[in-house]
């Protein structure tokens, strides 16, 4: 299936030890594509609001794995797979860090018309637990 334009709603919550949870919401135009190997690709440009302006974010959603790739001002790849921790490098203009992800919940209900992707995970930066995060991504077709 060809790439189609969609509206992507991202709602995230970050819980850090000893701090109030931090919520963020983003609405962005983006694209959704169903690949021949069965993956769903969701892509959008980050904005000043996220602090990642100049970065393209892509989620590759497969049956039991979601891979978040960022390319631009920030370069990273985070792999979410329930029950299997993953480590990766997170490159920023200020330096590179190791990020460990342990996914506790993951659900994808996406079709050609849109849907929802939800992920809950813990994140460790340089092997020190940084917090518990969750995000919910809603995807909707744009009006023709």
KOLFI-126343 format. One record per residue: chain; residue number from 1; x, y negated, z of N, C-alpha, C, O, CB in turn. Coordinates in steps of 0.1 Angstrom, whole numbers, plus 5000, padded with zeros to 4 digits. Glycine has a CB too. Example, Ala and Ser with C-alpha at 12.3 -4.5 7.8 and 13.67 -1.06 7.14 Angstrom:
KOLFI-126343
> chain|resi|n.x|n.y|n.z|ca.x|ca.y|ca.z|c.x|c.y|c.z|o.x|o.y|o.z|cb.x|cb.y|cb.z
> A|1|5132|5057|5078|5123|5045|5078|5132|5033|5078|5142|5033|5085|5113|5045|5090
> A|2|5128|5022|5071|5137|5011|5071|5129|5000|5079|5134|4989|5080|5141|5006|5057
//
This chain:
KOLFI-126343
> chain|resi|n.x|n.y|n.z|ca.x|ca.y|ca.z|c.x|c.y|c.z|o.x|o.y|o.z|cb.x|cb.y|cb.z
> A|1|5008|5012|5000|5000|5000|5000|5009|4988|5000|5019|4987|5006|4990|5000|5012
> A|2|5005|4978|4993|5013|4965|4992|5012|4957|5005|5003|4960|5014|5008|4957|4981
> A|3|5021|4949|5006|5022|4940|5018|5009|4930|5018|5006|4925|5007|5035|4931|5018
> A|4|5003|4928|5029|4992|4919|5030|4994|4909|5040|5000|4911|5050|4979|4927|5032
> A|5|4988|4897|5038|4989|4887|5048|4979|4889|5060|4968|4893|5058|4986|4873|5042
> A|6|4984|4887|5072|4976|4889|5084|4978|4878|5094|4988|4870|5093|4979|4903|5090
> A|7|4970|4877|5104|4972|4868|5115|4976|4877|5127|4969|4887|5129|4959|4859|5119
> A|8|4987|4874|5133|4992|4882|5144|4991|4874|5157|4996|4863|5158|5007|4886|5142
> A|9|4984|4880|5167|4983|4874|5180|4992|4882|5190|4989|4894|5192|4967|4874|5185
> A|10|5001|4876|5196|5010|4882|5206|5008|4877|5219|5008|4865|5222|5025|4881|5201
> A|11|5005|4886|5229|5003|4882|5243|5013|4890|5251|5013|4902|5250|4988|4884|5248
> A|12|5022|4883|5258|5032|4890|5266|5032|4886|5280|5029|4874|5283|5046|4889|5259
> A|13|5036|4895|5289|5038|4892|5303|5051|4898|5308|5054|4909|5305|5026|4897|5311
> A|14|5059|4889|5315|5072|4894|5320|5071|4893|5335|5068|4882|5340|5083|4886|5314
> A|15|5074|4904|5342|5075|4904|5357|5089|4905|5361|5096|4915|5358|5066|4915|5363
> A|16|5095|4895|5368|5108|4895|5373|5108|4896|5388|5099|4889|5394|5117|4883|5368
> A|17|5116|4904|5394|5117|4905|5409|5118|4891|5415|5126|4883|5412|5129|4914|5413
> A|18|5108|4889|5425|5109|4877|5433|5104|4864|5425|5105|4853|5430|5122|4874|5437
> A|19|5097|4866|5414|5092|4855|5406|5078|4857|5402|5073|4869|5401|5101|4852|5394
> A|20|5071|4847|5399|5057|4848|5394|5058|4854|5380|5067|4851|5372|5050|4834|5394
> A|21|5048|4862|5376|5048|4867|5362|5047|4856|5352|5041|4846|5355|5036|4877|5360
> A|22|5054|4858|5341|5054|4847|5331|5046|4852|5319|5049|4863|5313|5069|4844|5327
> A|23|5036|4844|5315|5028|4848|5303|5031|4839|5291|5034|4828|5293|5013|4847|5307
> A|24|5030|4845|5280|5032|4838|5267|5022|4843|5257|5019|4855|5256|5047|4839|5262
> A|25|5017|4833|5249|5008|4837|5238|5013|4830|5226|5017|4819|5226|4993|4833|5241
> A|26|5012|4838|5215|5017|4832|5202|5007|4837|5191|5002|4848|5191|5031|4837|5198
> A|27|5003|4828|5182|4995|4831|5171|5003|4827|5158|5008|4816|5157|4981|4824|5171
> A|28|5005|4837|5149|5014|4834|5138|5008|4841|5125|5002|4852|5126|5028|4839|5141
> A|29|5010|4835|5114|5007|4842|5102|5019|4852|5099|5030|4849|5103|5006|4832|5089
> A|30|5016|4863|5094|5026|4873|5091|5022|4882|5080|5012|4880|5073|5029|4881|5104
> A|31|5028|4894|5080|5025|4904|5070|5024|4918|5076|5030|4920|5087|5036|4904|5058
> A|32|5016|4926|5070|5014|4940|5074|5016|4949|5062|5011|4946|5051|5001|4943|5081
> A|33|5024|4959|5063|5026|4968|5052|5026|4982|5057|5032|4986|5067|5040|4965|5045
> A|34|5020|4991|5049|5020|5006|5052|5031|5012|5042|5029|5011|5030|5006|5012|5050
> A|35|5041|5018|5048|5052|5023|5039|5049|5038|5035|5040|5044|5041|5065|5023|5047
> A|36|5056|5042|5025|5054|5056|5020|5057|5067|5030|5051|5078|5030|5062|5058|5008
> A|37|5066|5063|5040|5070|5074|5050|5060|5073|5062|5063|5079|5072|5084|5071|5055
> A|38|5049|5065|5061|5039|5065|5072|5041|5055|5082|5033|5055|5092|5039|5078|5078
> A|39|5050|5046|5081|5052|5035|5091|5043|5024|5087|5039|5022|5076|5067|5031|5091
> A|40|5041|5016|5098|5034|5003|5096|5044|4992|5100|5049|4993|5111|5020|5002|5105
> A|41|5046|4983|5091|5055|4972|5094|5047|4959|5096|5039|4955|5087|5065|4970|5082
> A|42|5049|4952|5107|5043|4939|5110|5055|4929|5111|5064|4932|5119|5035|4940|5124
> A|43|5054|4918|5104|5065|4909|5104|5060|4894|5106|5049|4891|5101|5074|4910|5092
> A|44|5067|4886|5113|5064|4872|5114|5076|4864|5118|5086|4869|5123|5053|4870|5125
> A|45|5075|4851|5116|5086|4842|5119|5084|4837|5133|5073|4832|5137|5087|4830|5109
> A|46|5094|4837|5141|5094|4832|5155|5093|4816|5154|5097|4810|5144|5106|4836|5164
> A|47|5089|4810|5165|5087|4796|5165|5095|4790|5177|5101|4797|5185|5073|4791|5166
> A|48|5095|4777|5178|5102|4770|5189|5096|4774|5202|5103|4775|5213|5100|4755|5187
> A|49|5083|4777|5203|5076|4782|5215|5083|4794|5221|5084|4794|5234|5062|4785|5212
> A|50|5088|4803|5213|5094|4815|5219|5109|4813|5221|5115|4822|5227|5092|4827|5209
> A|51|5114|4802|5217|5128|4800|5219|5137|4807|5208|5149|4808|5209|5133|4804|5233
> A|52|5130|4813|5198|5137|4821|5188|5135|4816|5174|5135|4823|5165|5132|4836|5189
> A|53|5133|4803|5173|5131|4796|5160|5142|4800|5151|5153|4801|5155|5130|4781|5162
> A|54|5138|4803|5138|5149|4807|5129|5151|4822|5129|5161|4827|5124|5162|4800|5131
> A|55|5142|4830|5135|5144|4844|5137|5131|4851|5131|5120|4847|5134|5146|4848|5151
> A|56|5133|4862|5123|5122|4870|5118|5121|4882|5127|5130|4890|5128|5124|4873|5103
> A|57|5109|4885|5132|5106|4896|5140|5098|4906|5132|5088|4903|5126|5099|4892|5153
> A|58|5102|4919|5132|5095|4930|5126|5093|4941|5135|5102|4946|5142|5102|4934|5113
> A|59|5081|4946|5136|5077|4958|5143|5075|4969|5133|5067|4968|5124|5065|4957|5152
> A|60|5083|4980|5135|5081|4992|5126|5074|5003|5135|5080|5008|5145|5095|4998|5120
> A|61|5061|5005|5132|5053|5014|5141|5052|5028|5135|5047|5029|5123|5039|5008|5144
> A|62|5057|5038|5142|5056|5051|5137|5048|5059|5148|5044|5053|5158|5070|5058|5135
> A|63|5045|5072|5145|5037|5080|5154|5040|5079|5169|5032|5076|5177|5038|5094|5150
> A|64|5053|5081|5173|5057|5080|5187|5068|5070|5190|5073|5070|5201|5062|5094|5191
> A|65|5071|5062|5180|5082|5052|5182|5078|5039|5176|5072|5038|5165|5095|5057|5176
> A|66|5081|5028|5183|5080|5015|5178|5094|5008|5178|5100|5008|5189|5069|5006|5185
> A|67|5099|5003|5167|5112|4996|5167|5109|4981|5164|5103|4978|5154|5121|5003|5156
> A|68|5114|4973|5173|5113|4958|5172|5127|4954|5167|5137|4955|5174|5109|4951|5185
> A|69|5127|4947|5155|5139|4942|5150|5138|4927|5148|5129|4922|5143|5143|4949|5136
> A|70|5149|4920|5153|5149|4905|5151|5162|4902|5143|5172|4907|5145|5149|4898|5164
> A|71|5160|4893|5133|5171|4889|5124|5171|4874|5122|5160|4869|5119|5170|4897|5110
> A|72|5182|4868|5124|5183|4853|5123|5191|4847|5134|5203|4852|5136|5169|4847|5123
> A|73|5186|4837|5141|5193|4831|5152|5196|4841|5163|5207|4841|5169|5185|4820|5159
> A|74|5187|4851|5165|5189|4862|5174|5188|4875|5166|5179|4876|5158|5178|4862|5186
> A|75|5198|4884|5168|5198|4897|5162|5197|4908|5172|5205|4909|5181|5210|4899|5153
> A|76|5186|4916|5171|5185|4927|5180|5176|4938|5174|5169|4936|5165|5180|4922|5194
> A|77|5177|4950|5181|5168|4960|5177|5165|4967|5191|5174|4972|5198|5175|4970|5167
> A|78|5152|4968|5194|5147|4974|5206|5138|4986|5202|5129|4984|5194|5140|4964|5215
> A|79|5141|4998|5207|5133|5010|5204|5125|5013|5216|5130|5015|5227|5142|5021|5200
> A|80|5112|5015|5214|5102|5018|5224|5097|5033|5221|5091|5035|5210|5090|5008|5225
> A|81|5100|5042|5230|5095|5055|5228|5092|5061|5242|5101|5062|5251|5106|5064|5221
> A|82|5079|5064|5245|5075|5068|5258|5083|5080|5263|5084|5090|5256|5060|5071|5258
> A|83|5089|5079|5275|5096|5090|5281|5110|5092|5276|5117|5101|5281|5089|5103|5278
> A|84|5115|5082|5267|5129|5083|5263|5135|5069|5263|5132|5061|5255|5129|5089|5248
> A|85|5144|5067|5272|5151|5054|5273|5160|5051|5261|5166|5061|5255|5159|5052|5286
> A|86|5161|5039|5257|5170|5035|5245|5178|5023|5249|5173|5014|5256|5161|5032|5233
> A|87|5190|5022|5245|5199|5011|5247|5202|5004|5233|5203|5011|5223|5212|5015|5254
> A|88|5204|4991|5233|5208|4984|5221|5215|4972|5224|5216|4968|5236|5195|4981|5213
> A|89|5221|4965|5214|5228|4952|5216|5218|4941|5212|5210|4942|5203|5240|4952|5207
> A|90|5219|4930|5220|5211|4918|5217|5220|4907|5215|5227|4902|5224|5201|4915|5230
> A|91|5221|4902|5202|5230|4892|5198|5223|4878|5198|5213|4877|5192|5237|4895|5185
> A|92|5229|4869|5206|5223|4855|5206|5235|4846|5202|5246|4850|5201|5217|4851|5220
> A|93|5232|4833|5199|5242|4823|5196|5252|4822|5208|5263|4817|5206|5236|4810|5193
> A|94|5248|4826|5220|5256|4824|5232|5263|4837|5236|5271|4837|5246|5247|4820|5244
> A|95|5261|4848|5229|5269|4860|5232|5260|4872|5230|5248|4871|5226|5274|4859|5246
> A|96|5266|4884|5232|5260|4897|5230|5258|4904|5243|5267|4904|5251|5268|4906|5220
> A|97|5246|4910|5245|5244|4917|5258|5238|4931|5254|5233|4934|5243|5233|4910|5266
> A|98|5240|4940|5264|5234|4953|5262|5220|4953|5269|5219|4948|5280|5243|4965|5269
> A|99|5210|4959|5262|5197|4959|5267|5192|4974|5267|5193|4981|5257|5187|4950|5258
> A|100|5187|4978|5279|5182|4991|5281|5166|4990|5282|5161|4982|5290|5188|4999|5293
> A|101|5159|4998|5274|5144|4998|5274|5139|5012|5279|5144|5022|5273|5139|4995|5260
> A|102|5130|5012|5288|5123|5024|5292|5108|5022|5291|5103|5014|5299|5127|5029|5307
> A|103|5102|5028|5281|5088|5026|5278|5079|5035|5287|5081|5047|5288|5085|5029|5263
> A|104|5069|5028|5294|5060|5036|5303|5047|5039|5296|5040|5049|5298|5058|5029|5316
> A|105|5042|5029|5288|5029|5031|5281|5031|5025|5266|5037|5015|5264|5018|5023|5288
> A|106|5024|5032|5257|5025|5028|5243|5012|5033|5236|5009|5044|5237|5038|5032|5236
> A|107|5005|5024|5229|4993|5028|5222|4992|5019|5210|4993|5007|5210|4980|5026|5231
> A|108|4989|5025|5198|4987|5018|5186|4974|5022|5180|4971|5034|5178|4999|5021|5176
> A|109|4966|5012|5177|4953|5015|5170|4952|5005|5158|4945|4996|5158|4941|5013|5180
> A|110|4961|5008|5149|4962|4999|5137|4957|5006|5124|4959|5018|5122|4976|4994|5135
> A|111|4949|4999|5116|4944|5004|5104|4948|4993|5093|4954|4983|5096|4929|5008|5104
> A|112|4943|4996|5081|4946|4986|5070|4939|4972|5073|4943|4962|5068|4941|4991|5057
> A|113|4929|4973|5082|4921|4960|5085|4927|4953|5097|4923|4942|5100|4907|4964|5087
> A|114|4936|4959|5104|4942|4953|5116|4941|4962|5128|4941|4974|5126|4935|4940|5119
> A|115|4941|4957|5140|4940|4965|5152|4949|4960|5163|4952|4948|5164|4943|4979|5149
> A|116|4953|4969|5172|4960|4965|5184|4972|4974|5186|4971|4986|5183|4951|4965|5196
> A|117|4983|4969|5191|4995|4976|5195|4998|4971|5209|4999|4959|5212|5007|4974|5185
> A|118|4999|4980|5219|5002|4977|5233|5014|4985|5237|5015|4997|5235|4990|4979|5242
> A|119|5023|4978|5244|5035|4985|5250|5038|4979|5264|5038|4967|5266|5048|4983|5240
> A|120|5041|4988|5273|5046|4984|5286|5060|4991|5288|5061|5002|5285|5036|4988|5298
> A|121|5069|4983|5294|5083|4988|5295|5090|4981|5306|5087|4970|5310|5090|4987|5282
> A|122|5101|4987|5310|5111|4980|5319|5123|4977|5310|5126|4984|5301|5115|4989|5332
> A|123|5129|4966|5314|5141|4961|5306|5152|4959|5316|5150|4953|5326|5138|4949|5298
> A|124|5164|4964|5312|5176|4961|5320|5186|4954|5311|5188|4958|5299|5182|4975|5326
> A|125|5192|4944|5316|5202|4936|5308|5216|4939|5314|5217|4937|5327|5199|4921|5308
> A|126|5225|4943|5306|5238|4947|5311|5236|4958|5323|5244|4957|5333|5246|4935|5316
> A|127|5227|4967|5321|5224|4978|5330|5219|4974|5344|5219|4982|5353|5237|4986|5332
> A|128|5215|4961|5345|5208|4956|5357|5193|4954|5354|5190|4947|5345|5215|4943|5363
> A|129|5185|4961|5362|5170|4959|5360|5166|4945|5360|5169|4937|5369|5162|4967|5370
> A|130|5160|4940|5349|5156|4926|5348|5142|4924|5351|5137|4914|5356|5160|4921|5334
> A|131|5134|4935|5347|5119|4933|5350|5111|4943|5342|5115|4951|5335|5115|4919|5347
> A|132|5098|4941|5345|5087|4949|5338|5080|4940|5328|5076|4929|5332|5077|4956|5348
> A|133|5079|4944|5316|5073|4936|5306|5062|4944|5299|5061|4956|5299|5083|4931|5295
> A|134|5052|4936|5293|5042|4942|5285|5038|4933|5274|5039|4921|5276|5030|4947|5294
> A|135|5034|4938|5263|5028|4930|5253|5017|4937|5246|5017|4949|5245|5039|4925|5243
> A|136|5008|4928|5241|4996|4933|5233|4996|4925|5221|4996|4913|5221|4983|4932|5242
> A|137|4996|4932|5209|4996|4925|5197|4983|4929|5189|4980|4940|5187|5009|4929|5188
> A|138|4976|4918|5186|4964|4920|5178|4966|4915|5164|4973|4905|5162|4951|4913|5184
> A|139|4962|4923|5154|4964|4920|5140|4951|4919|5133|4942|4927|5135|4973|4930|5133
> A|140|4949|4908|5126|4936|4906|5119|4939|4902|5104|4948|4894|5102|4928|4895|5126
> A|141|4931|4907|5095|4933|4903|5081|4930|4888|5080|4921|4883|5087|4923|4911|5072
> A|142|4936|4881|5071|4933|4867|5068|4921|4867|5059|4919|4876|5051|4945|4860|5062
> A|143|4914|4856|5060|4902|4854|5051|4907|4853|5037|4918|4847|5034|4893|4842|5055
> A|144|4901|4859|5027|4905|4859|5013|4902|4846|5007|4905|4844|4995|4899|4871|5006
//
